[in-house]
Amino acid sequence: MFDDNGSFLLAMFEFFIFFAWIMCLFYIFADIFRSHDLGGMGKTVWCLFVIVLPLIGVFSYLIARGNGMTQRNIEQQRAIQQQQADYVRSVAGGGGSSVDQIASAKKLLDDGTITQTEFDQVKAKALAAA
């Protein structure tokens, strides 16, 4: 298949270019669907343009909407970070007052979710933090 080292290196280069092209397409399609300023028709037109005329479509998209790609990516990362922070706060109990922590632990004790020993530990920790 490969007659000499040159044909092997050329095949590796072609594979690299093909892989880079596929990654570029994935990134552009992700940006098209991430964009909130495009409506459904605009997204459809851009997708069809990139699929039907791939080279021209990709370069046109990068020229027309390339400036906002980074901004949309940053906005998405901030939203994900905010969701994670909200989740951590909700799991950690939100740092409520000691009275709230004891009341929620008492409710869990009454429901049978925790034992008396666990309730005493939560109560001692809440009182120590206050």
Backbone as ProteinMPNN parsed JSONL, in Angstrom:
{"seq_chain_A": "MFDDNGSFLLAMFEFFIFFAWIMCLFYIFADIFRSHDLGGMGKTVWCLFVIVLPLIGVFSYLIARGNGMTQRNIEQQRAIQQQQADYVRSVAGGGGSSVDQIASAKKLLDDGTITQTEFDQVKAKALAAA", "coords_chain_A": {"N_chain_A": [[0.818, -1.18, 0.0], [1.815, 1.333, 0.948], [4.355, 2.678, -0.763], [6.738, 4.01, -0.235], [8.402, 6.031, 2.256], [7.43, 8.59, 1.892], [4.794, 8.384, 0.877], [3.512, 7.305, 3.071], [3.814, 9.343, 4.977], [2.375, 11.345, 3.673], [-0.182, 10.194, 3.731], [-0.627, 10.186, 6.503], [-0.633, 12.946, 6.96], [-2.902, 13.654, 5.456], [-4.857, 12.3, 6.921], [-4.678, 13.721, 9.343], [-5.497, 16.298, 8.5], [-8.118, 15.695, 7.685], [-9.233, 14.881, 10.152], [-8.972, 17.271, 11.602], [-10.691, 18.858, 10.107], [-13.178, 17.612, 10.587], [-13.41, 18.074, 13.349], [-13.578, 20.861, 13.304], [-16.034, 21.174, 11.994], [-17.768, 20.028, 13.926], [-17.412, 21.881, 16.004], [-18.433, 24.195, 14.845], [-21.119, 23.462, 14.304], [-21.954, 23.046, 16.961], [-21.733, 25.668, 17.883], [-23.636, 26.923, 16.284], [-26.036, 25.815, 17.255], [-25.867, 26.602, 19.89], [-26.188, 29.282, 19.839], [-28.186, 31.959, 20.801], [-29.206, 34.115, 19.525], [-29.926, 33.478, 16.978], [-32.708, 32.385, 15.131], [-34.91, 29.564, 14.534], [-35.116, 29.262, 11.748], [-32.834, 30.584, 10.83], [-30.812, 28.991, 11.946], [-31.325, 26.635, 10.595], [-30.785, 27.378, 7.942], [-28.025, 28.032, 8.103], [-27.018, 25.497, 8.85], [-27.728, 23.901, 6.614], [-26.266, 25.271, 4.667], [-23.632, 24.818, 5.513], [-23.569, 22.052, 5.269], [-24.216, 21.505, 2.551], [-22.436, 23.096, 0.991], [-19.595, 22.658, 2.083], [-16.859, 23.727, 2.457], [-17.01, 26.459, 1.646], [-19.19, 27.166, 3.208], [-18.262, 26.797, 5.887], [-16.109, 28.636, 6.032], [-17.524, 30.99, 5.456], [-19.235, 31.093, 7.649], [-17.374, 31.409, 9.713], [-16.346, 33.912, 9.053], [-18.649, 35.543, 9.119], [-19.853, 35.084, 11.657], [-17.865, 34.575, 13.445], [-16.698, 36.254, 15.378], [-18.443, 36.26, 17.549], [-18.347, 33.691, 18.495], [-16.54, 32.982, 20.548], [-17.542, 34.529, 22.635], [-20.102, 33.397, 23.013], [-19.328, 30.861, 23.831], [-18.022, 31.461, 26.242], [-20.192, 32.484, 27.699], [-21.751, 30.169, 27.911], [-20.051, 28.543, 29.458], [-19.966, 30.062, 31.811], [-22.645, 29.868, 32.601], [-22.805, 27.12, 33.108], [-20.964, 26.929, 35.204], [-22.275, 28.501, 37.11], [-24.574, 26.951, 37.537], [-23.385, 24.685, 38.671], [-22.326, 25.807, 41.015], [-24.71, 26.602, 42.289], [-25.841, 24.091, 42.685], [-23.98, 22.925, 44.433], [-24.288, 24.629, 46.625], [-26.944, 24.017, 47.265], [-26.774, 21.336, 47.996], [-24.976, 21.437, 50.09], [-26.437, 22.616, 52.011], [-26.79, 25.277, 52.074], [-25.829, 26.925, 54.051], [-27.491, 27.818, 56.147], [-29.037, 29.211, 59.114], [-28.268, 28.099, 62.491], [-30.543, 27.31, 63.798], [-32.252, 26.682, 61.671], [-30.867, 24.524, 60.584], [-30.982, 22.673, 62.671], [-33.75, 22.353, 62.845], [-34.331, 21.228, 60.329], [-32.899, 18.871, 60.592], [-34.294, 17.712, 62.705], [-36.721, 17.236, 61.478], [-35.92, 15.316, 59.627], [-35.219, 13.339, 61.45], [-37.698, 12.779, 62.617], [-38.995, 11.754, 60.381], [-37.656, 9.427, 60.116], [-35.408, 9.188, 58.623], [-32.841, 9.753, 59.517], [-30.833, 8.682, 62.332], [-31.079, 8.902, 65.975], [-28.547, 9.394, 66.977], [-27.208, 10.489, 64.752], [-28.741, 12.798, 64.511], [-28.049, 14.099, 66.895], [-25.367, 14.61, 66.352], [-25.547, 16.406, 64.175], [-26.909, 18.467, 65.45], [-25.025, 19.202, 67.429], [-22.938, 20.085, 65.781], [-24.173, 22.242, 64.476], [-24.719, 23.933, 66.625], [-22.136, 24.428, 67.478], [-21.117, 25.875, 65.349], [-22.506, 28.202, 65.562]], "CA_chain_A": [[0.0, 0.0, 0.0], [2.717, 2.476, 1.01], [5.559, 2.31, -1.496], [7.914, 4.579, 0.401], [8.067, 6.843, 3.429], [6.7, 9.781, 1.481], [3.36, 8.102, 0.767], [3.01, 7.122, 4.428], [3.719, 10.672, 5.582], [1.263, 12.024, 3.019], [-1.418, 9.612, 4.269], [-0.774, 10.693, 7.875], [-1.011, 14.354, 6.842], [-4.295, 13.687, 5.012], [-5.682, 11.906, 8.063], [-4.675, 14.846, 10.268], [-6.336, 17.353, 7.927], [-9.504, 15.214, 7.749], [-9.647, 14.927, 11.55], [-9.118, 18.685, 11.951], [-11.902, 19.336, 9.43], [-14.338, 17.08, 11.322], [-13.489, 18.81, 14.609], [-14.052, 22.207, 12.961], [-17.473, 21.074, 11.735], [-18.449, 19.832, 15.21], [-17.375, 23.125, 16.745], [-19.345, 25.151, 14.201], [-22.497, 23.035, 14.566], [-22.23, 23.339, 18.371], [-21.941, 27.115, 18.009], [-24.919, 27.266, 15.652], [-27.142, 25.455, 18.14], [-25.685, 27.318, 21.149], [-26.493, 30.684, 19.621], [-29.555, 32.339, 21.15], [-29.671, 35.211, 18.68], [-30.45, 32.91, 15.727], [-33.951, 31.646, 15.245], [-34.906, 28.243, 13.928], [-34.864, 29.353, 10.31], [-31.425, 30.94, 10.66], [-30.013, 27.807, 12.251], [-31.531, 25.689, 9.496], [-30.068, 27.877, 6.763], [-26.588, 27.85, 8.322], [-26.706, 24.053, 8.808], [-27.787, 23.454, 5.221], [-25.161, 25.891, 3.951], [-22.402, 24.115, 5.892], [-23.635, 20.671, 4.78], [-24.231, 21.459, 1.089], [-21.171, 23.669, 0.52], [-18.855, 22.635, 3.344], [-15.712, 24.625, 2.544], [-17.498, 27.832, 1.591], [-20.068, 27.365, 4.357], [-17.476, 26.946, 7.112], [-15.398, 29.908, 6.0], [-18.513, 32.061, 5.551], [-19.693, 31.154, 9.041], [-16.296, 31.979, 10.522], [-16.253, 35.337, 8.756], [-19.868, 36.245, 9.51], [-20.223, 34.944, 13.066], [-16.7, 34.125, 14.209], [-16.415, 37.117, 16.526], [-19.305, 35.916, 18.682], [-18.179, 32.299, 18.919], [-15.879, 32.961, 21.853], [-18.458, 35.087, 23.622], [-21.134, 32.401, 23.301], [-18.688, 29.796, 24.586], [-17.807, 31.973, 27.595], [-21.501, 32.544, 28.345], [-22.153, 28.807, 28.248], [-19.223, 28.091, 30.569], [-20.426, 30.767, 33.015], [-23.921, 29.279, 33.005], [-22.507, 25.81, 33.699], [-20.319, 27.183, 36.486], [-23.307, 28.98, 38.027], [-25.401, 25.805, 37.891], [-22.624, 23.851, 39.6], [-22.264, 26.502, 42.297], [-26.04, 26.494, 42.889], [-26.012, 22.71, 43.126], [-23.15, 22.715, 45.623], [-24.943, 25.33, 47.725], [-28.16, 23.3, 47.678], [-26.384, 20.084, 48.663], [-24.289, 21.771, 51.333], [-27.406, 23.125, 52.969], [-26.953, 26.709, 51.89], [-25.256, 27.695, 55.148], [-28.553, 28.468, 56.897], [-28.769, 29.417, 60.536], [-28.214, 26.869, 63.272], [-31.933, 26.932, 64.083], [-32.767, 26.022, 60.465], [-30.204, 23.222, 60.452], [-31.535, 21.778, 63.693], [-35.137, 22.065, 62.472], [-34.349, 20.275, 59.214], [-32.435, 17.585, 61.121], [-35.406, 17.167, 63.491], [-37.701, 16.711, 60.513], [-35.367, 14.053, 59.122], [-35.316, 12.366, 62.536], [-39.106, 12.391, 62.732], [-39.333, 10.936, 59.213], [-36.938, 8.168, 60.204], [-34.317, 9.19, 57.659], [-31.594, 9.682, 60.278], [-30.986, 8.142, 63.686], [-30.918, 9.869, 67.062], [-27.114, 9.72, 67.061], [-26.915, 11.42, 63.667], [-29.377, 14.063, 64.864], [-27.228, 14.736, 67.923], [-24.157, 15.115, 65.7], [-25.924, 17.597, 63.402], [-27.242, 19.501, 66.425], [-23.774, 19.672, 68.036], [-22.192, 20.843, 64.751], [-24.887, 23.505, 64.251], [-24.52, 24.787, 67.793], [-20.727, 24.819, 67.527], [-20.901, 26.872, 64.299], [-23.214, 29.438, 65.913]], "C_chain_A": [[0.87, 1.256, 0.0], [4.04, 2.069, 0.367], [6.825, 2.829, -0.819], [7.461, 5.432, 1.591], [7.25, 8.072, 3.07], [5.202, 9.542, 1.405], [2.746, 7.888, 2.149], [2.84, 8.471, 5.117], [2.577, 11.48, 4.975], [-0.074, 11.506, 3.545], [-1.662, 10.098, 5.697], [-1.204, 12.159, 7.862], [-2.466, 14.484, 6.411], [-5.24, 13.293, 6.14], [-5.784, 13.046, 9.063], [-5.587, 15.965, 9.768], [-7.814, 16.959, 7.992], [-10.027, 15.306, 9.182], [-9.86, 16.375, 11.997], [-10.385, 19.269, 11.328], [-13.155, 18.871, 10.171], [-14.499, 17.822, 12.645], [-14.004, 20.232, 14.38], [-15.561, 22.189, 12.702], [-18.258, 20.889, 13.035], [-18.508, 21.14, 15.993], [-18.35, 24.151, 16.157], [-20.8, 24.754, 14.428], [-22.877, 23.288, 16.024], [-22.497, 24.827, 18.558], [-23.262, 27.547, 17.387], [-26.059, 26.987, 16.618], [-27.036, 26.125, 19.507], [-26.172, 28.754, 21.042], [-27.963, 30.976, 19.92], [-30.089, 33.45, 20.253], [-30.154, 34.738, 17.313], [-31.756, 32.191, 16.014], [-33.828, 30.289, 14.572], [-34.589, 28.263, 12.449], [-33.396, 29.694, 10.047], [-30.506, 29.763, 10.917], [-30.122, 26.78, 11.128], [-30.741, 26.107, 8.261], [-28.565, 27.679, 6.929], [-26.199, 26.375, 8.256], [-26.71, 23.541, 7.377], [-26.624, 24.017, 4.411], [-23.844, 25.174, 4.254], [-22.406, 22.684, 5.358], [-23.51, 20.619, 3.259], [-22.921, 21.977, 0.5], [-20.21, 23.759, 1.708], [-17.724, 23.658, 3.433], [-16.153, 26.085, 2.574], [-18.372, 28.133, 2.81], [-19.308, 27.593, 5.649], [-16.76, 28.29, 7.131], [-16.348, 31.094, 6.078], [-19.003, 32.217, 6.986], [-18.626, 31.791, 9.926], [-16.14, 33.472, 10.286], [-17.459, 36.087, 9.327], [-20.109, 36.219, 11.021], [-19.07, 34.533, 13.965], [-16.407, 34.959, 15.437], [-17.224, 36.726, 17.752], [-19.12, 34.504, 19.194], [-17.554, 32.213, 20.313], [-16.81, 33.475, 22.941], [-19.556, 34.092, 23.992], [-20.566, 31.247, 24.114], [-18.459, 30.224, 26.032], [-19.126, 32.035, 28.358], [-21.976, 31.153, 28.764], [-21.343, 28.286, 29.436], [-19.622, 28.775, 31.877], [-21.736, 30.19, 33.518], [-23.701, 27.921, 33.664], [-21.885, 25.978, 35.076], [-21.34, 27.654, 37.523], [-24.213, 27.836, 38.469], [-24.682, 24.896, 38.878], [-22.547, 24.499, 40.977], [-23.612, 26.437, 43.021], [-26.283, 25.097, 43.434], [-25.217, 22.448, 44.397], [-23.778, 23.405, 46.829], [-26.173, 24.582, 48.212], [-27.825, 22.013, 48.413], [-25.75, 20.368, 50.013], [-25.238, 22.35, 52.375], [-27.565, 24.62, 52.918], [-26.421, 27.55, 53.034], [-26.308, 28.445, 55.949], [-28.177, 28.605, 58.366], [-28.795, 28.086, 61.268], [-29.625, 26.38, 63.607], [-32.532, 26.183, 62.892], [-32.156, 24.632, 60.3], [-30.765, 22.221, 61.458], [-32.967, 21.393, 63.346], [-35.2, 21.063, 61.325], [-33.862, 18.905, 59.674], [-33.528, 16.922, 61.952], [-36.477, 16.575, 62.585], [-37.207, 15.385, 59.943], [-35.434, 12.966, 60.181], [-36.743, 11.868, 62.681], [-39.55, 11.509, 61.569], [-38.645, 9.579, 59.246], [-35.777, 8.07, 59.231], [-32.968, 9.079, 58.357], [-31.888, 9.135, 61.669], [-30.796, 9.25, 64.713], [-29.457, 10.313, 67.189], [-26.729, 10.718, 65.983], [-27.532, 12.79, 63.94], [-28.553, 14.819, 65.897], [-25.946, 15.313, 67.335], [-24.445, 16.392, 64.916], [-26.216, 18.753, 64.354], [-25.974, 20.075, 67.063], [-22.97, 20.521, 67.043], [-22.849, 22.207, 64.526], [-24.69, 24.455, 65.419], [-23.076, 25.267, 67.915], [-20.434, 25.912, 66.497], [-21.526, 28.222, 64.667], [-22.472, 30.262, 66.885]], "O_chain_A": [[0.692, 2.139, -0.839], [4.758, 1.217, 0.891], [7.86, 2.163, -0.831], [6.268, 5.527, 1.88], [6.454, 8.542, 3.883], [4.417, 10.395, 1.82], [1.591, 8.248, 2.377], [1.824, 8.709, 5.771], [1.89, 12.216, 5.684], [-0.996, 12.288, 3.778], [-2.801, 10.393, 6.058], [-2.044, 12.567, 8.664], [-3.192, 15.327, 6.937], [-6.306, 13.889, 6.295], [-6.868, 13.312, 9.582], [-6.367, 16.518, 10.542], [-8.664, 17.788, 8.315], [-11.149, 15.762, 9.401], [-10.828, 16.669, 12.697], [-11.071, 20.079, 11.951], [-14.089, 19.65, 10.362], [-15.619, 18.165, 13.023], [-14.783, 20.745, 15.183], [-16.28, 23.087, 13.142], [-19.297, 21.521, 13.226], [-19.539, 21.468, 16.58], [-19.01, 24.884, 16.895], [-21.633, 25.613, 14.716], [-24.003, 23.702, 16.302], [-23.393, 25.205, 19.312], [-23.932, 28.439, 17.907], [-26.95, 27.82, 16.787], [-28.036, 26.206, 20.22], [-26.529, 29.369, 22.046], [-28.863, 30.338, 19.374], [-31.294, 33.698, 20.224], [-30.735, 35.522, 16.563], [-31.888, 31.481, 17.01], [-32.755, 29.918, 14.096], [-33.88, 27.392, 11.947], [-32.788, 29.142, 9.13], [-29.533, 29.557, 10.192], [-29.138, 26.139, 10.759], [-30.104, 25.276, 7.614], [-27.897, 27.213, 6.007], [-25.169, 26.032, 7.675], [-25.795, 22.825, 6.97], [-26.059, 23.322, 3.566], [-23.035, 24.95, 3.353], [-21.346, 22.153, 5.027], [-22.779, 19.782, 2.728], [-22.359, 21.353, -0.4], [-20.037, 24.837, 2.277], [-17.65, 24.392, 4.418], [-15.716, 26.853, 3.43], [-18.303, 29.225, 3.374], [-19.659, 28.479, 6.428], [-16.801, 29.003, 8.134], [-16.019, 32.104, 6.7], [-19.167, 33.334, 7.478], [-18.936, 32.615, 10.787], [-15.836, 34.22, 11.216], [-17.304, 37.142, 9.943], [-20.525, 37.224, 11.6], [-19.282, 34.18, 15.125], [-15.919, 34.435, 16.439], [-16.74, 36.849, 18.877], [-19.682, 34.149, 20.23], [-18.012, 31.44, 21.155], [-16.86, 32.92, 24.038], [-19.9, 33.962, 25.167], [-21.244, 30.712, 24.991], [-18.679, 29.436, 26.951], [-19.178, 31.678, 29.535], [-22.536, 30.984, 29.847], [-21.903, 27.651, 30.329], [-19.618, 28.143, 32.934], [-21.926, 30.037, 34.725], [-24.34, 27.607, 34.668], [-22.233, 25.256, 36.011], [-21.276, 27.251, 38.684], [-24.582, 27.755, 39.641], [-25.295, 24.389, 39.817], [-22.687, 23.818, 41.994], [-23.651, 26.238, 44.235], [-26.859, 24.931, 44.509], [-25.719, 21.823, 45.331], [-23.803, 22.845, 47.926], [-26.428, 24.51, 49.414], [-28.522, 21.64, 49.357], [-25.961, 19.625, 50.972], [-24.84, 22.548, 53.523], [-28.389, 25.182, 53.639], [-26.544, 28.774, 53.0], [-26.07, 29.57, 56.386], [-27.112, 28.157, 58.791], [-29.275, 27.079, 60.747], [-29.867, 25.176, 63.688], [-33.228, 25.183, 63.064], [-32.843, 23.683, 59.923], [-30.993, 21.058, 61.126], [-33.362, 20.242, 63.529], [-36.026, 20.15, 61.342], [-34.356, 17.884, 59.197], [-33.678, 15.7, 61.912], [-37.063, 15.537, 62.893], [-37.983, 14.441, 59.795], [-35.678, 11.802, 59.863], [-36.972, 10.671, 62.85], [-40.383, 10.62, 61.744], [-39.009, 8.679, 58.49], [-35.22, 6.989, 59.033], [-32.06, 8.405, 57.869], [-33.032, 9.126, 62.123], [-30.411, 10.371, 64.383], [-29.179, 11.477, 67.477], [-26.011, 11.681, 66.252], [-26.927, 13.819, 63.64], [-28.377, 16.033, 65.792], [-25.486, 16.374, 67.758], [-23.676, 17.351, 64.985], [-25.816, 19.888, 64.097], [-25.856, 21.29, 67.222], [-22.394, 21.544, 67.414], [-22.155, 23.215, 64.398], [-24.512, 25.657, 65.22], [-22.818, 26.371, 68.394], [-19.596, 26.781, 66.741], [-21.122, 29.26, 64.143], [-22.942, 31.331, 67.275]]}, "name": "protein", "num_of_chains": 1, "seq": "MFDDNGSFLLAMFEFFIFFAWIMCLFYIFADIFRSHDLGGMGKTVWCLFVIVLPLIGVFSYLIARGNGMTQRNIEQQRAIQQQQADYVRSVAGGGGSSVDQIASAKKLLDDGTITQTEFDQVKAKALAAA"}
